[in-house]
Amino acid sequence: MLQTLAISSFSPKYHPYVQHSRCVKTYQPPVTHIHGVLNRNQRKKYAIKCSENSFYPTKRITERNDVVCKPFNNNDRVTAVKLQDGNASKSEDGDESPKNVFLKNLNALYRFIYPYAFFGVLIATTSNSLLPVEKLADLTPTFFLGLLKPLVTSVLMNIYVPAVNQVTDVEIDKVNKPYLPLASGEFSMETGIAITWISALMSLASAIMLRSPPLVLGVILWLFIATAYSAQLPFLRWKGNSFLAAVCAVFTCGLLPQVPFFFHVQKYVLGRPMEVTKPLMFASAFMTCMAVAIAFVKDLHDVEGDREHGIQTLGVILGKEKVLWLSVYLLSTAYGAAVLVGASSSFLLSKLVTIIGHATLLLLFWHRARNVDLSNNASIFSFYMFIWQLYYVECLLIHFVR
């Protein structure tokens, strides 16, 4: 049985087990209780042989074996001495159980796919797929089945986007986000690349199987833009250019979760002719503004790593404070426009919900923006996550724009 003895901050003069140099002392570990039962196996005795000026054992001690000790160092406040009896046993730090390994890998995968962005775009996709619904009679079992199928495509695309970004940004993430699986070493590069390729190919295959041209075109654009944003290839790596990075955000968070899925449901699920409606125009415009604000704020807690690796994001060029307030003014303009759109509605419920809802969110947004500590990455990230929460709420409010 493997046992551990902690020796901390002791004086050799008063140590109960090793008292003199050039001596052989018998060590008898104290009796302990394991799960309330007396551990009698500890009552074995161990021989410790000390050389001159040596006061404590530093190697594993086995029954009836001598060990060489070295002088005590005051900096060694706690020294672990592992004691093992004659029977072979495994270390406490040995192989983990299959269940623990599975849970550990599942947790790493959860962080690998950026769950907040993943769920945000998935909610947006579902919300915009419901926009073509005009009456309750449209909500049939066939409709919901047709709604679920493209969501599989959306899930796979949203796995690809953060996956390709992490595969190409491992060194930067070691500075900015060392907790991510590739940066921390929890996932190997081979695992990251495999997840990236599988998600890309399966998202395209699922769109083709649905025989929906809008959806296939949307997936191709999504994969290309996500690759162009991150990949270190000629004419790509758009994240290093502030304007191109904003264009990527407009498509991946603004237009692509809206338009292809709206037209797919309108034409290939409900069987209606494809046409642009007022809710679709509002949702696309508002979510585009929100996507740009998200992209700008996202870069604020990455400024140090981006500057170190020569990536010229807007935060590196203009500074954190200017970029923060640029995002605040942009999103405030979008909320103001939403209030005006609500005021122009001929439906009382639509008017009240749109005006009151967006005005309330605007006040909350300004309150949070004024309390952001730009010197604290945790504060910046908290504000960034708050904008994602506003994104989720907007996915509900857009259905009242009529």
C-alpha positions in Angstrom: 0.0 0.0 0.0 1.4 3.3 -1.0 1.5 5.8 1.8 2.7 9.4 1.9 4.5 11.1 4.8 4.6 14.9 4.8 7.6 16.3 6.6 7.4 20.1 7.0 9.3 22.8 8.8 10.9 20.5 11.4 14.0 20.8 13.4 16.4 17.8 13.2 17.0 18.1 16.9 13.4 17.4 17.8 12.4 15.2 14.9 10.9 12.0 16.3 12.1 9.7 13.5 15.7 10.8 12.7 17.7 12.3 15.5 21.4 11.7 15.0 23.9 11.4 12.1 25.7 8.1 11.4 22.8 6.1 12.8 20.2 3.6 11.8 16.8 4.4 13.1 13.6 2.5 12.9 10.7 4.4 11.4 7.2 3.3 12.4 4.5 5.3 10.7 1.6 6.6 12.8 -1.7 4.8 12.8 -4.3 6.4 10.5 -7.9 5.7 9.8 -9.2 5.1 6.3 -12.9 5.5 5.8 -13.3 5.2 9.6 -11.4 1.9 9.8 -8.0 1.5 11.5 -5.3 1.0 9.0 -3.3 -1.7 10.6 -1.1 -2.3 7.5 0.8 0.8 8.5 2.3 -0.8 11.5 5.3 -2.1 9.6 8.7 -0.8 10.5 11.2 0.7 8.1 15.0 1.2 8.5 16.5 4.6 7.7 20.3 4.9 7.6 21.6 8.5 7.7 25.0 9.7 6.8 26.8 12.5 8.6 25.0 15.8 8.8 21.9 14.4 7.3 18.6 14.7 8.9 15.8 13.5 6.7 15.1 10.9 4.0 14.8 12.0 0.4 14.3 8.8 -1.5 11.6 6.2 -1.4 11.9 4.0 1.7 11.1 0.3 1.4 11.1 -2.3 4.1 14.5 -3.2 5.4 16.3 -1.1 2.7 18.8 1.6 3.6 18.6 5.0 2.0 21.0 7.9 1.9 19.8 11.2 3.3 20.8 14.7 2.5 21.0 17.8 4.7 17.8 19.6 5.4 17.2 22.8 3.4 15.1 25.5 5.0 13.5 26.2 1.6 12.1 22.7 1.5 9.1 23.5 3.6 7.2 20.3 2.6 8.8 17.2 1.5 6.8 14.1 0.4 8.3 10.8 1.3 6.4 7.9 -0.4 6.4 4.6 1.6 5.6 1.4 -0.1 5.3 -2.1 1.4 6.4 -5.4 -0.1 3.4 -5.7 -2.4 3.3 -4.0 -5.8 0.8 -1.2 -6.0 0.0 1.6 -8.3 0.7 5.3 -7.6 -2.1 7.6 -6.6 -1.1 9.7 -9.6 -1.4 6.6 -11.9 -3.8 6.0 -14.8 -7.2 7.6 -14.4 -10.4 5.7 -14.8 -12.1 5.6 -18.2 -15.0 7.6 -16.9 -12.7 10.4 -15.7 -10.8 10.4 -18.9 -14.1 10.7 -20.9 -15.3 13.5 -18.7 -12.0 15.4 -19.0 -12.1 15.1 -22.8 -15.7 16.1 -22.9 -14.9 19.2 -20.9 -12.0 20.1 -23.2 -14.3 19.6 -26.3 -16.9 21.9 -24.7 -14.2 24.7 -24.4 -12.9 23.9 -27.9 -16.2 24.8 -29.6 -16.7 28.1 -27.8 -20.1 27.3 -26.3 -21.3 30.9 -25.9 -20.8 31.6 -29.6 -22.0 28.2 -30.6 -25.3 28.5 -28.7 -25.7 32.1 -29.8 -25.6 31.4 -33.5 -27.7 28.3 -33.1 -30.4 30.3 -31.3 -30.2 32.9 -34.1 -30.5 30.3 -36.7 -33.6 28.8 -35.1 -35.1 32.2 -34.5 -34.7 33.2 -38.2 -36.0 29.9 -39.4 -39.2 30.8 -37.6 -39.6 34.2 -39.2 -41.3 32.9 -42.4 -44.1 31.5 -40.2 -47.3 33.6 -40.8 -50.0 31.7 -39.0 -50.3 29.0 -36.3 -51.4 26.5 -39.0 -47.8 26.5 -40.3 -46.6 24.9 -37.1 -47.1 21.3 -38.1 -45.0 18.2 -37.2 -43.7 18.3 -40.8 -42.5 21.9 -40.3 -40.7 21.2 -37.0 -39.0 18.2 -38.7 -37.9 20.4 -41.6 -36.7 22.9 -39.0 -34.5 20.5 -37.2 -32.6 19.1 -40.2 -30.8 22.4 -41.1 -30.0 22.9 -37.5 -27.6 20.0 -37.8 -25.8 21.9 -40.5 -25.7 25.0 -38.3 -24.2 23.0 -35.4 -21.4 21.5 -37.6 -20.6 24.9 -39.1 -20.3 26.5 -35.7 -17.9 23.7 -34.6 -15.7 24.5 -37.6 -15.4 28.2 -37.0 -13.7 28.1 -33.5 -11.9 24.9 -34.4 -10.0 26.4 -37.4 -9.3 29.5 -35.4 -7.7 27.6 -32.5 -5.7 25.3 -34.8 -4.1 28.3 -36.5 -3.7 30.4 -33.3 -2.1 28.0 -30.9 0.9 30.2 -30.1 -1.2 33.3 -29.7 -3.7 31.5 -27.4 -0.8 30.4 -25.2 -0.6 34.2 -24.3 -4.2 35.2 -24.5 -6.2 32.1 -23.6 -3.9 29.4 -22.1 -7.0 27.5 -20.8 -8.0 26.4 -24.3 -7.4 22.7 -25.1 -4.8 23.1 -27.8 -2.9 25.9 -26.0 -2.9 23.9 -22.7 -2.0 20.6 -24.4 -5.2 18.8 -23.4 -5.8 18.2 -27.1 -3.0 17.3 -29.6 -2.7 19.2 -32.8 -3.8 16.1 -34.7 -7.0 16.0 -32.6 -7.7 19.6 -33.4 -7.1 19.2 -37.1 -9.3 16.1 -37.2 -12.2 17.9 -35.5 -11.8 20.8 -37.9 -11.9 18.7 -41.1 -14.7 16.4 -39.9 -17.0 19.3 -39.0 -16.4 21.1 -42.3 -17.0 18.1 -44.5 -20.1 16.9 -42.5 -21.7 20.4 -42.6 -21.3 20.6 -46.3 -22.6 17.0 -46.8 -25.6 17.6 -44.6 -26.5 20.8 -46.6 -26.2 18.9 -49.9 -28.4 16.1 -48.6 -31.2 18.6 -47.9 -31.1 19.7 -51.6 -31.4 23.3 -50.7 -29.4 25.7 -52.9 -29.7 28.6 -50.3 -28.4 26.4 -47.6 -25.5 24.9 -49.7 -24.4 28.4 -50.8 -24.6 29.6 -47.2 -22.4 26.7 -45.9 -19.8 27.3 -48.6 -19.6 31.0 -47.8 -19.5 30.3 -44.1 -16.6 27.8 -44.5 -14.7 30.1 -46.8 -15.0 33.2 -44.5 -14.1 31.2 -41.4 -11.0 29.9 -43.1 -10.1 33.3 -44.6 -10.3 34.8 -41.1 -7.9 32.4 -39.5 -5.8 30.5 -42.0 -2.2 31.6 -42.5 -2.4 31.3 -46.3 -1.6 33.8 -49.1 -4.2 36.6 -49.2 -6.0 35.2 -46.2 -5.5 35.6 -42.4 -8.1 38.4 -42.5 -8.1 38.7 -38.7 -4.9 40.8 -39.1 -6.8 43.5 -41.0 -9.5 45.4 -39.0 -11.8 46.0 -42.0 -11.7 42.4 -43.2 -12.1 41.1 -39.7 -15.3 43.2 -39.4 -16.5 41.8 -42.8 -16.0 38.3 -41.5 -18.1 39.1 -38.4 -20.9 40.6 -40.5 -21.2 37.4 -42.5 -20.6 34.7 -39.8 -22.8 36.3 -37.0 -25.0 38.7 -39.0 -26.0 37.6 -42.5 -25.3 33.9 -42.8 -27.3 32.7 -39.7 -30.2 34.8 -41.1 -30.7 34.7 -44.9 -29.9 31.1 -46.0 -31.9 29.5 -43.3 -34.9 32.0 -43.8 -35.1 31.2 -47.5 -34.6 27.5 -46.9 -37.6 27.3 -44.5 -39.7 29.7 -46.7 -39.1 27.7 -49.9 -38.2 24.1 -49.0 -40.1 23.6 -45.8 -43.3 25.9 -46.2 -43.3 25.7 -50.0 -43.7 29.4 -50.5 -41.9 31.6 -53.1 -38.7 33.2 -51.8 -39.2 36.9 -50.9 -37.6 39.4 -48.6 -39.8 40.5 -45.8 -39.7 43.3 -43.2 -38.7 41.0 -40.3 -35.9 39.5 -42.4 -34.5 43.0 -43.3 -34.7 44.2 -39.7 -33.1 41.0 -38.3 -30.3 41.1 -40.9 -29.5 44.8 -40.3 -29.7 44.7 -36.5 -27.8 41.4 -36.1 -25.1 42.7 -38.5 -24.5 45.8 -36.2 -24.4 43.5 -33.2 -22.0 41.2 -34.9 -19.6 44.0 -35.6 -19.8 45.2 -32.0 -19.1 41.6 -30.8 -16.1 41.4 -33.1 -14.6 44.7 -31.8 -15.1 43.9 -28.2 -13.8 40.3 -28.6 -10.4 41.7 -29.7 -10.0 43.8 -26.6 -8.9 41.0 -24.3 -6.6 39.7 -27.0 -4.7 42.9 -27.5 -1.5 41.8 -25.7 -1.1 38.5 -27.6 -2.1 40.1 -31.0 0.5 42.9 -30.5 3.2 40.4 -29.6 2.5 38.4 -32.8 2.1 41.4 -35.1 -1.6 41.1 -35.7 -3.0 44.6 -36.4 -6.5 44.4 -34.9 -8.5 47.6 -34.3 -7.7 47.3 -30.6 -4.0 47.2 -31.3 -4.2 50.2 -33.7 -6.6 52.5 -31.9 -6.3 51.3 -28.3 -8.9 49.6 -26.1 -10.9 52.7 -25.0 -11.6 54.0 -28.5 -12.6 50.6 -29.8 -14.9 50.0 -26.8 -16.8 53.2 -27.3 -16.9 52.7 -31.1 -18.7 49.5 -30.3 -21.0 51.2 -27.8 -22.0 53.9 -30.3 -22.6 51.5 -33.1 -24.9 49.2 -31.0 -26.7 52.2 -29.5 -27.5 53.4 -33.0 -28.9 50.0 -33.8 -31.1 50.1 -30.7 -32.3 53.6 -31.6 -33.2 52.5 -35.1 -35.1 49.5 -33.6 -37.2 51.8 -31.4 -38.1 53.8 -34.6 -39.1 50.7 -36.4 -41.3 49.7 -33.6 -42.9 53.1 -33.5 -43.8 52.7 -37.2 -45.6 49.4 -36.7 -49.4 49.4 -37.1 -49.8 46.6 -34.5 -50.1 47.8 -30.9 -48.5 44.7 -29.3 -45.6 44.9 -31.8 -45.2 48.6 -31.1 -45.1 48.3 -27.3 -42.8 45.3 -27.1 -40.4 46.6 -29.7 -40.1 50.1 -28.2 -40.0 49.1 -24.5 -37.8 46.1 -25.1 -35.1 47.9 -27.1 -35.2 51.0 -24.9 -34.7 48.9 -21.8 -31.8 46.9 -23.4 -30.1 50.1 -24.5 -30.2 51.5 -20.9 -28.7 48.2 -19.5 -26.1 48.2 -22.3 -24.9 51.8 -21.4 -24.8 51.0 -17.7 -22.5 48.0 -18.3 -20.3 49.9 -20.8 -19.6 52.6 -18.3 -18.4 50.1 -15.7 -15.9 48.2 -17.9 -12.4 48.1 -16.5 -10.2 48.1 -19.6 -7.1 47.2 -17.5 -8.8 44.0 -16.4 -9.3 41.2 -19.0 -12.0 39.6 -16.8 -14.0 42.7 -16.9 -13.7 43.0 -20.6 -14.7 39.4 -21.1 -17.7 39.9 -18.8 -18.9 42.8 -21.0 -18.3 40.7 -24.1 -20.5 37.9 -22.7 -23.1 40.5 -21.8 -23.3 41.5 -25.5 -23.9 37.9 -26.4 -26.8 37.8 -23.9 -28.2 40.9 -25.7 -27.9 38.9 -28.9 -30.0 36.1 -27.4 -32.7 38.5 -26.3 -32.8 40.1 -29.7 -33.5 36.7 -31.3 -36.8 36.9 -29.4 -37.6 40.6 -30.0 -37.2 40.3 -33.8 -40.4 38.3 -34.0 -42.4 41.3 -32.8 -41.3 43.4 -35.8 -44.3 43.4 -38.1 
